[in-house]
Amino acid sequence: MGNQKQVSKPSMKISRRELMGAAAAVAAFAIVPKRVLAASANNKLNIAGIGVGGRGASDIEAVESENIVALCDVDLDRAKGTLKKHPGAKVYRDFREMLDKEAKNIDAVVIGAPDHIHAPAAIRAMKMGKHVYCEKPMAHTIFEAREMARVARETGVVTQMGNQGHAGDGLRLYREYIDAGAIGKVKEVHVWSDRAGTPERAWWPQGITAPQDSEPVPETLDWDLWLGPAKWRPHNSAYAPFKWRGWFDFGCGALGDMAVHNADPAFFALELDAPTAVEAETSEVNNDTFPKWNIIHYYFPAKGARPAVKMTWYDGAKLPPKPVHLDEGLKLGDNGILFVGESASLLGGSHAGTPRIIPEAKRKEYGQPPKTLPRSPGHHKEWIEACKAGKPEDAKSGFWYAGPFTEALLVGNLAVRLKTRVEWDAKTMRSPNCPEADNYVTKFYRAGWRL
């Protein structure tokens, strides 16, 4: 496969028929029912890793209480630290080969590969009856998130998306403060991250076009496997490692990297579902990378006693206007979330960290909210325990939660790419006012990589 340069011909528009056809094709594959823990006499999960350098290395380290039996990475140099720590694990370059050959030897997979690999790897594993831990964002497209949640539900396997703050006490405190009425009704939320591709915040390149030249492929890297389902292009260090986040074909931008952490308290505490509309302000937009900065407005309808909510996302060093309840001298951090209530606000940092009521006088007056929600034993640990118990609902960022959450966030990227207000019908995954959004709800896959 390493020299393959055939591409699926891209289309300028994906029709509704093609979108539904893709769904039917995914559903047509046989699904293996959930299986009993196969493995070891010591009651440990037999785990395989897919993408075990970078963030994936941390995920493998977090599940080292179990048996690490197989490891797969397209870049042996980037994965060398993990491979060295687990000399008994079988090593693969292609996750499809690993899953086929190790089908009887593994119970679960941990996916730490780039965004465009998440759905092909996770869906294949789930249909084989394997539990799945998948790094964030859960999926590369809205359609993939919908399918991953469906397959997880139908197979009954245990899943978890890698937004570690979802297991923290901070997430629960947001909900407890709001449920207790500590800041009054919330109609407005602001969420931000410094991550994007501006020169001042050069986490990865954005607002640039694809390089026209090619660079030699490192001997330790299988470039064709790295591209996976994406259309073939010559190797260039502008894409990998890590820089892939800003490219439309591989990542979901700063929104995919950090909104899954920083916006999680809003979705959890306010029980947000899908937005009914999104609007975006951006720097220049091209066909290759996300803009250097984005401000995305999400509009959520009222739900029960909770009023309608407007949530605004900022990246690329953009920040909200000065909050009305902010004390003099208190500054917003590089990453954070702000719930604006009728009588006070809740301010917190990244990864659903511990919130504080502002202004300070209100915080001192109120104190701590009643403790009404159970705490987690830890993000990876709760997934492991849920796998062993066969209880998908015990993994609190399972695809049953992370799927709708991811879908809702990615609707924002439709407004970024289309440069217009996008009204959204989540049931049909379509925009009533913007049919060209179908182009970005799903995507084409190279032969051999289709879902």
BELQUIZI-V158029 format. One record per residue. N is the residue number from 1. RES is the residue in one letter. PHI is phi in radians with two decimals (999 if undefined). OMEGA is omega in whole degrees, 0 to 359 (999 if undefined). Layout:
n:N res:RES phi:PHI omega:OMEGA
n:N res:RES phi:PHI omega:OMEGA
This chain:
n:1 res:M phi:999 omega:189
n:2 res:G phi:-1.02 omega:182
n:3 res:N phi:-1.81 omega:182
n:4 res:Q phi:-1.15 omega:179
n:5 res:K phi:-2.30 omega:176
n:6 res:Q phi:-1.35 omega:179
n:7 res:V phi:-2.21 omega:168
n:8 res:S phi:-1.29 omega:183
n:9 res:K phi:-1.11 omega:180
n:10 res:P phi:-1.27 omega:177
n:11 res:S phi:-1.97 omega:178
n:12 res:M phi:-1.36 omega:182
n:13 res:K phi:-2.59 omega:176
n:14 res:I phi:-1.81 omega:183
n:15 res:S phi:-1.37 omega:177
n:16 res:R phi:-1.06 omega:179
n:17 res:R phi:-1.09 omega:179
n:18 res:E phi:-1.16 omega:179
n:19 res:L phi:-1.10 omega:179
n:20 res:M phi:-1.21 omega:176
n:21 res:G phi:-1.12 omega:178
n:22 res:A phi:-1.10 omega:179
n:23 res:A phi:-1.11 omega:179
n:24 res:A phi:-1.13 omega:180
n:25 res:A phi:-1.12 omega:178
n:26 res:V phi:-1.12 omega:183
n:27 res:A phi:-1.17 omega:185
n:28 res:A phi:-1.26 omega:180
n:29 res:F phi:-1.17 omega:177
n:30 res:A phi:-1.13 omega:179
n:31 res:I phi:-1.96 omega:179
n:32 res:V phi:-1.44 omega:178
n:33 res:P phi:-1.09 omega:181
n:34 res:K phi:-1.07 omega:187
n:35 res:R phi:-2.02 omega:179
n:36 res:V phi:-1.31 omega:177
n:37 res:L phi:-0.93 omega:192
n:38 res:A phi:-1.36 omega:218
n:39 res:A phi:-1.51 omega:208
n:40 res:S phi:-1.57 omega:178
n:41 res:A phi:-1.18 omega:181
n:42 res:N phi:-1.58 omega:176
n:43 res:N phi:1.01 omega:175
n:44 res:K phi:-1.89 omega:175
n:45 res:L phi:-1.22 omega:168
n:46 res:N phi:-1.64 omega:189
n:47 res:I phi:-2.00 omega:173
n:48 res:A phi:-1.99 omega:179
n:49 res:G phi:-1.91 omega:177
n:50 res:I phi:-2.12 omega:187
n:51 res:G phi:1.42 omega:191
n:52 res:V phi:-2.08 omega:169
n:53 res:G phi:-1.75 omega:178
n:54 res:G phi:1.01 omega:180
n:55 res:R phi:-1.05 omega:179
n:56 res:G phi:-1.06 omega:178
n:57 res:A phi:-1.10 omega:179
n:58 res:S phi:-1.15 omega:179
n:59 res:D phi:-1.18 omega:177
n:60 res:I phi:-1.11 omega:178
n:61 res:E phi:-1.06 omega:182
n:62 res:A phi:-1.28 omega:179
n:63 res:V phi:-2.00 omega:182
n:64 res:E phi:-1.22 omega:172
n:65 res:S phi:-1.17 omega:181
n:66 res:E phi:-1.79 omega:180
n:67 res:N phi:-1.56 omega:176
n:68 res:I phi:-1.60 omega:190
n:69 res:V phi:-1.84 omega:180
n:70 res:A phi:-2.65 omega:181
n:71 res:L phi:-2.34 omega:183
n:72 res:C phi:-2.30 omega:175
n:73 res:D phi:-2.72 omega:180
n:74 res:V phi:-1.42 omega:182
n:75 res:D phi:-2.13 omega:185
n:76 res:L phi:-1.18 omega:178
n:77 res:D phi:-1.22 omega:181
n:78 res:R phi:-1.17 omega:183
n:79 res:A phi:-1.60 omega:192
n:80 res:K phi:-1.04 omega:180
n:81 res:G phi:-1.10 omega:179
n:82 res:T phi:-1.18 omega:180
n:83 res:L phi:-1.09 omega:180
n:84 res:K phi:-1.16 omega:181
n:85 res:K phi:-1.25 omega:183
n:86 res:H phi:-2.26 omega:185
n:87 res:P phi:-1.14 omega:180
n:88 res:G phi:-1.48 omega:181
n:89 res:A phi:-1.38 omega:175
n:90 res:K phi:-1.27 omega:186
n:91 res:V phi:-1.94 omega:179
n:92 res:Y phi:-2.30 omega:174
n:93 res:R phi:-1.82 omega:186
n:94 res:D phi:-1.94 omega:183
n:95 res:F phi:-1.12 omega:179
n:96 res:R phi:-1.14 omega:176
n:97 res:E phi:-1.13 omega:180
n:98 res:M phi:-1.07 omega:181
n:99 res:L phi:-1.11 omega:179
n:100 res:D phi:-1.17 omega:185
n:101 res:K phi:-1.36 omega:184
n:102 res:E phi:-1.82 omega:186
n:103 res:A phi:-0.95 omega:183
n:104 res:K phi:-1.51 omega:188
n:105 res:N phi:-1.91 omega:183
n:106 res:I phi:-2.18 omega:177
n:107 res:D phi:-1.83 omega:189
n:108 res:A phi:-2.67 omega:176
n:109 res:V phi:-2.20 omega:175
n:110 res:V phi:-2.04 omega:187
n:111 res:I phi:-1.88 omega:179
n:112 res:G phi:-2.12 omega:180
n:113 res:A phi:-1.37 omega:177
n:114 res:P phi:-1.05 omega:188
n:115 res:D phi:-0.94 omega:186
n:116 res:H phi:-1.24 omega:179
n:117 res:I phi:-1.66 omega:189
n:118 res:H phi:-0.96 omega:185
n:119 res:A phi:-1.16 omega:179
n:120 res:P phi:-0.99 omega:181
n:121 res:A phi:-1.28 omega:185
n:122 res:A phi:-1.17 omega:182
n:123 res:I phi:-1.15 omega:178
n:124 res:R phi:-1.07 omega:181
n:125 res:A phi:-1.16 omega:181
n:126 res:M phi:-1.09 omega:179
n:127 res:K phi:-1.20 omega:174
n:128 res:M phi:-1.60 omega:178
n:129 res:G phi:1.48 omega:182
n:130 res:K phi:-1.68 omega:172
n:131 res:H phi:-1.20 omega:187
n:132 res:V phi:-2.35 omega:165
n:133 res:Y phi:-1.91 omega:185
n:134 res:C phi:-2.24 omega:179
n:135 res:E phi:-1.08 omega:181
n:136 res:K phi:-1.52 omega:346
n:137 res:P phi:-1.16 omega:185
n:138 res:M phi:-0.94 omega:186
n:139 res:A phi:-2.48 omega:180
n:140 res:H phi:-1.56 omega:180
n:141 res:T phi:-2.37 omega:178
n:142 res:I phi:-1.07 omega:180
n:143 res:F phi:-1.05 omega:179
n:144 res:E phi:-1.07 omega:179
n:145 res:A phi:-1.07 omega:179
n:146 res:R phi:-1.09 omega:182
n:147 res:E phi:-1.21 omega:179
n:148 res:M phi:-1.09 omega:178
n:149 res:A phi:-1.16 omega:179
n:150 res:R phi:-1.13 omega:182
n:151 res:V phi:-1.14 omega:177
n:152 res:A phi:-1.05 omega:180
n:153 res:R phi:-1.13 omega:184
n:154 res:E phi:-1.29 omega:180
n:155 res:T phi:-1.51 omega:181
n:156 res:G phi:1.33 omega:178
n:157 res:V phi:-1.31 omega:179
n:158 res:V phi:-1.62 omega:183
n:159 res:T phi:-2.26 omega:176
n:160 res:Q phi:-2.78 omega:172
n:161 res:M phi:-1.63 omega:187
n:162 res:G phi:-1.42 omega:169
n:163 res:N phi:-1.86 omega:193
n:164 res:Q phi:-1.03 omega:181
n:165 res:G phi:-1.12 omega:180
n:166 res:H phi:-1.14 omega:178
n:167 res:A phi:-1.63 omega:187
n:168 res:G phi:-1.46 omega:177
n:169 res:D phi:-1.13 omega:182
n:170 res:G phi:-0.99 omega:180
n:171 res:L phi:-1.00 omega:182
n:172 res:R phi:-1.23 omega:178
n:173 res:L phi:-1.12 omega:176
n:174 res:Y phi:-0.97 omega:182
n:175 res:R phi:-1.12 omega:183
n:176 res:E phi:-1.18 omega:175
n:177 res:Y phi:-1.05 omega:185
n:178 res:I phi:-1.23 omega:179
n:179 res:D phi:-1.09 omega:181
n:180 res:A phi:-1.42 omega:179
n:181 res:G phi:1.33 omega:186
n:182 res:A phi:-1.10 omega:181
n:183 res:I phi:-2.12 omega:182
n:184 res:G phi:1.41 omega:182
n:185 res:K phi:-1.16 omega:182
n:186 res:V phi:-1.89 omega:176
n:187 res:K phi:-2.07 omega:188
n:188 res:E phi:-2.51 omega:178
n:189 res:V phi:-2.34 omega:175
n:190 res:H phi:-2.14 omega:181
n:191 res:V phi:-2.33 omega:184
n:192 res:W phi:-2.57 omega:175
n:193 res:S phi:-2.63 omega:176
n:194 res:D phi:-1.36 omega:188
n:195 res:R phi:-1.32 omega:173
n:196 res:A phi:3.00 omega:191
n:197 res:G phi:-1.89 omega:177
n:198 res:T phi:-1.26 omega:179
n:199 res:P phi:-0.99 omega:181
n:200 res:E phi:-1.30 omega:183
n:201 res:R phi:-2.21 omega:191
n:202 res:A phi:-1.45 omega:175
n:203 res:W phi:-1.17 omega:177
n:204 res:W phi:-2.82 omega:183
n:205 res:P phi:-1.32 omega:171
n:206 res:Q phi:-2.48 omega:182
n:207 res:G phi:1.22 omega:178
n:208 res:I phi:-2.18 omega:178
n:209 res:T phi:-1.81 omega:185
n:210 res:A phi:-1.10 omega:177
n:211 res:P phi:-1.14 omega:181
n:212 res:Q phi:-1.59 omega:182
n:213 res:D phi:-1.72 omega:177
n:214 res:S phi:-2.02 omega:177
n:215 res:E phi:-2.16 omega:179
n:216 res:P phi:-0.99 omega:178
n:217 res:V phi:-1.39 omega:177
n:218 res:P phi:-0.97 omega:183
n:219 res:E phi:-1.04 omega:183
n:220 res:T phi:-1.50 omega:185
n:221 res:L phi:-1.94 omega:170
n:222 res:D phi:-1.66 omega:187
n:223 res:W phi:-1.15 omega:181
n:224 res:D phi:-1.12 omega:177
n:225 res:L phi:-1.21 omega:177
n:226 res:W phi:-1.09 omega:178
n:227 res:L phi:-1.12 omega:177
n:228 res:G phi:0.96 omega:183
n:229 res:P phi:-1.31 omega:183
n:230 res:A phi:-1.28 omega:179
n:231 res:K phi:-1.08 omega:184
n:232 res:W phi:-1.22 omega:175
n:233 res:R phi:-2.62 omega:179
n:234 res:P phi:-1.12 omega:179
n:235 res:H phi:-1.14 omega:174
n:236 res:N phi:-2.70 omega:182
n:237 res:S phi:-1.22 omega:174
n:238 res:A phi:-1.17 omega:185
n:239 res:Y phi:-1.74 omega:188
n:240 res:A phi:-2.61 omega:358
n:241 res:P phi:-1.45 omega:174
n:242 res:F phi:1.19 omega:183
n:243 res:K phi:-1.18 omega:182
n:244 res:W phi:-1.07 omega:187
n:245 res:R phi:-1.04 omega:183
n:246 res:G phi:-1.49 omega:183
n:247 res:W phi:-1.61 omega:182
n:248 res:F phi:-0.96 omega:185
n:249 res:D phi:-1.26 omega:187
n:250 res:F phi:-2.18 omega:188
n:251 res:G phi:-2.25 omega:180
n:252 res:C phi:-2.14 omega:177
n:253 res:G phi:1.23 omega:180
n:254 res:A phi:-1.12 omega:178
n:255 res:L phi:-1.04 omega:180
n:256 res:G phi:-1.23 omega:182
n:257 res:D phi:-1.34 omega:191
n:258 res:M phi:-2.09 omega:179
n:259 res:A phi:-1.15 omega:177
n:260 res:V phi:-1.09 omega:174
n:261 res:H phi:-1.57 omega:192
n:262 res:N phi:-1.33 omega:179
n:263 res:A phi:-1.60 omega:183
n:264 res:D phi:-0.98 omega:179
n:265 res:P phi:-1.02 omega:180
n:266 res:A phi:-1.16 omega:182
n:267 res:F phi:-1.19 omega:182
n:268 res:F phi:-1.32 omega:186
n:269 res:A phi:-1.26 omega:183
n:270 res:L phi:-1.76 omega:181
n:271 res:E phi:0.92 omega:178
n:272 res:L phi:-1.28 omega:175
n:273 res:D phi:-1.88 omega:178
n:274 res:A phi:-1.51 omega:174
n:275 res:P phi:-1.25 omega:174
n:276 res:T phi:-1.59 omega:178
n:277 res:A phi:-2.82 omega:175
n:278 res:V phi:-2.41 omega:175
n:279 res:E phi:-2.37 omega:182
n:280 res:A phi:-2.41 omega:166
n:281 res:E phi:-1.93 omega:184
n:282 res:T phi:-2.52 omega:164
n:283 res:S phi:-1.33 omega:183
n:284 res:E phi:-1.04 omega:181
n:285 res:V phi:-2.04 omega:173
n:286 res:N phi:-2.23 omega:185
n:287 res:N phi:-1.61 omega:185
n:288 res:D phi:-1.96 omega:185
n:289 res:T phi:-2.26 omega:174
n:290 res:F phi:-1.14 omega:177
n:291 res:P phi:-1.10 omega:180
n:292 res:K phi:-1.16 omega:175
n:293 res:W phi:-2.63 omega:179
n:294 res:N phi:-2.47 omega:166
n:295 res:I phi:-2.21 omega:186
n:296 res:I phi:-2.06 omega:179
n:297 res:H phi:-1.79 omega:178
n:298 res:Y phi:-1.92 omega:179
n:299 res:Y phi:-2.06 omega:182
n:300 res:F phi:-1.96 omega:181
n:301 res:P phi:-1.30 omega:175
n:302 res:A phi:-1.07 omega:180
n:303 res:K phi:-2.53 omega:183
n:304 res:G phi:1.06 omega:180
n:305 res:A phi:-1.46 omega:181
n:306 res:R phi:-1.46 omega:181
n:307 res:P phi:-1.26 omega:174
n:308 res:A phi:-1.04 omega:185
n:309 res:V phi:-2.22 omega:169
n:310 res:K phi:-1.86 omega:177
n:311 res:M phi:-1.99 omega:180
n:312 res:T phi:-2.06 omega:179
n:313 res:W phi:-1.85 omega:179
n:314 res:Y phi:-2.23 omega:172
n:315 res:D phi:-2.44 omega:181
n:316 res:G phi:1.14 omega:178
n:317 res:A phi:1.31 omega:172
n:318 res:K phi:-1.37 omega:182
n:319 res:L phi:-2.31 omega:176
n:320 res:P phi:-1.15 omega:170
n:321 res:P phi:-1.09 omega:183
n:322 res:K phi:-0.97 omega:182
n:323 res:P phi:-1.10 omega:184
n:324 res:V phi:-1.12 omega:184
n:325 res:H phi:-1.72 omega:185
n:326 res:L phi:-1.31 omega:178
n:327 res:D phi:-1.23 omega:177
n:328 res:E phi:-1.04 omega:179
n:329 res:G phi:1.61 omega:178
n:330 res:L phi:-1.53 omega:185
n:331 res:K phi:-1.97 omega:174
n:332 res:L phi:-1.33 omega:178
n:333 res:G phi:-1.41 omega:179
n:334 res:D phi:-1.17 omega:179
n:335 res:N phi:-2.36 omega:179
n:336 res:G phi:3.09 omega:179
n:337 res:I phi:-2.53 omega:180
n:338 res:L phi:-2.37 omega:171
n:339 res:F phi:-1.65 omega:179
n:340 res:V phi:-1.72 omega:179
n:341 res:G phi:-1.73 omega:181
n:342 res:E phi:-1.15 omega:186
n:343 res:S phi:-1.98 omega:181
n:344 res:A phi:-2.89 omega:179
n:345 res:S phi:-2.27 omega:173
n:346 res:L phi:-1.98 omega:182
n:347 res:L phi:-2.13 omega:178
n:348 res:G phi:-2.58 omega:180
n:349 res:G phi:-1.65 omega:184
n:350 res:S phi:-1.37 omega:174
n:351 res:H phi:0.98 omega:177
n:352 res:A phi:0.97 omega:178
n:353 res:G phi:-1.17 omega:185
n:354 res:T phi:-1.02 omega:181
n:355 res:P phi:-1.46 omega:173
n:356 res:R phi:-2.34 omega:174
n:357 res:I phi:-1.32 omega:169
n:358 res:I phi:-2.19 omega:7
n:359 res:P phi:-1.30 omega:183
n:360 res:E phi:-1.01 omega:180
n:361 res:A phi:-1.05 omega:179
n:362 res:K phi:-1.20 omega:178
n:363 res:R phi:-1.07 omega:181
n:364 res:K phi:-1.15 omega:180
n:365 res:E phi:-1.19 omega:187
n:366 res:Y phi:-1.50 omega:184
n:367 res:G phi:1.42 omega:183
n:368 res:Q phi:-1.77 omega:178
n:369 res:P phi:-1.34 omega:174
n:370 res:P phi:-1.05 omega:180
n:371 res:K phi:-1.50 omega:186
n:372 res:T phi:-1.96 omega:186
n:373 res:L phi:-1.93 omega:177
n:374 res:P phi:-1.16 omega:179
n:375 res:R phi:-1.63 omega:183
n:376 res:S phi:-1.67 omega:174
n:377 res:P phi:-1.33 omega:183
n:378 res:G phi:2.35 omega:189
n:379 res:H phi:-1.06 omega:179
n:380 res:H phi:-1.29 omega:182
n:381 res:K phi:-1.13 omega:180
n:382 res:E phi:-1.15 omega:176
n:383 res:W phi:-1.16 omega:179
n:384 res:I phi:-1.04 omega:181
n:385 res:E phi:-1.12 omega:178
n:386 res:A phi:-1.15 omega:177
n:387 res:C phi:-1.05 omega:182
n:388 res:K phi:-1.19 omega:179
n:389 res:A phi:-1.48 omega:184
n:390 res:G phi:1.18 omega:183
n:391 res:K phi:-2.12 omega:182
n:392 res:P phi:-0.97 omega:183
n:393 res:E phi:-1.23 omega:180
n:394 res:D phi:-1.40 omega:172
n:395 res:A phi:-1.60 omega:197
n:396 res:K phi:-1.31 omega:171
n:397 res:S phi:-1.96 omega:175
n:398 res:G phi:-1.06 omega:183
n:399 res:F phi:-1.06 omega:176
n:400 res:W phi:-1.11 omega:175
n:401 res:Y phi:-1.71 omega:186
n:402 res:A phi:-1.19 omega:180
n:403 res:G phi:-1.10 omega:177
n:404 res:P phi:-1.06 omega:178
n:405 res:F phi:-1.07 omega:180
n:406 res:T phi:-1.10 omega:178
n:407 res:E phi:-0.95 omega:183
n:408 res:A phi:-1.05 omega:179
n:409 res:L phi:-1.09 omega:185
n:410 res:L phi:-1.21 omega:173
n:411 res:V phi:-1.04 omega:178
n:412 res:G phi:-1.05 omega:179
n:413 res:N phi:-1.23 omega:174
n:414 res:L phi:-1.12 omega:180
n:415 res:A phi:-1.16 omega:177
n:416 res:V phi:-1.11 omega:185
n:417 res:R phi:-1.29 omega:184
n:418 res:L phi:-1.64 omega:177
n:419 res:K phi:0.99 omega:179
n:420 res:T phi:-2.72 omega:173
n:421 res:R phi:-1.14 omega:180
n:422 res:V phi:-2.09 omega:171
n:423 res:E phi:-1.37 omega:191
n:424 res:W phi:-2.34 omega:173
n:425 res:D phi:-1.95 omega:186
n:426 res:A phi:-1.15 omega:183
n:427 res:K phi:-1.05 omega:182
n:428 res:T phi:-1.72 omega:185
n:429 res:M phi:0.99 omega:181
n:430 res:R phi:-2.38 omega:175
n:431 res:S phi:-1.81 omega:181
n:432 res:P phi:-1.06 omega:184
n:433 res:N phi:-1.78 omega:189
n:434 res:C phi:-2.51 omega:185
n:435 res:P phi:-1.05 omega:179
n:436 res:E phi:-1.18 omega:176
n:437 res:A phi:-1.09 omega:177
n:438 res:D phi:-0.93 omega:180
n:439 res:N phi:-1.02 omega:188
n:440 res:Y phi:-2.01 omega:176
n:441 res:V phi:-1.26 omega:176
n:442 res:T phi:-2.35 omega:182
n:443 res:K phi:-2.69 omega:174
n:444 res:F phi:-1.54 omega:181
n:445 res:Y phi:-2.17 omega:175
n:446 res:R phi:-1.12 omega:177
n:447 res:A phi:-0.99 omega:182
n:448 res:G phi:1.61 omega:183
n:449 res:W phi:-2.19 omega:183
n:450 res:R phi:-1.18 omega:181
n:451 res:L phi:-1.09 omega:999
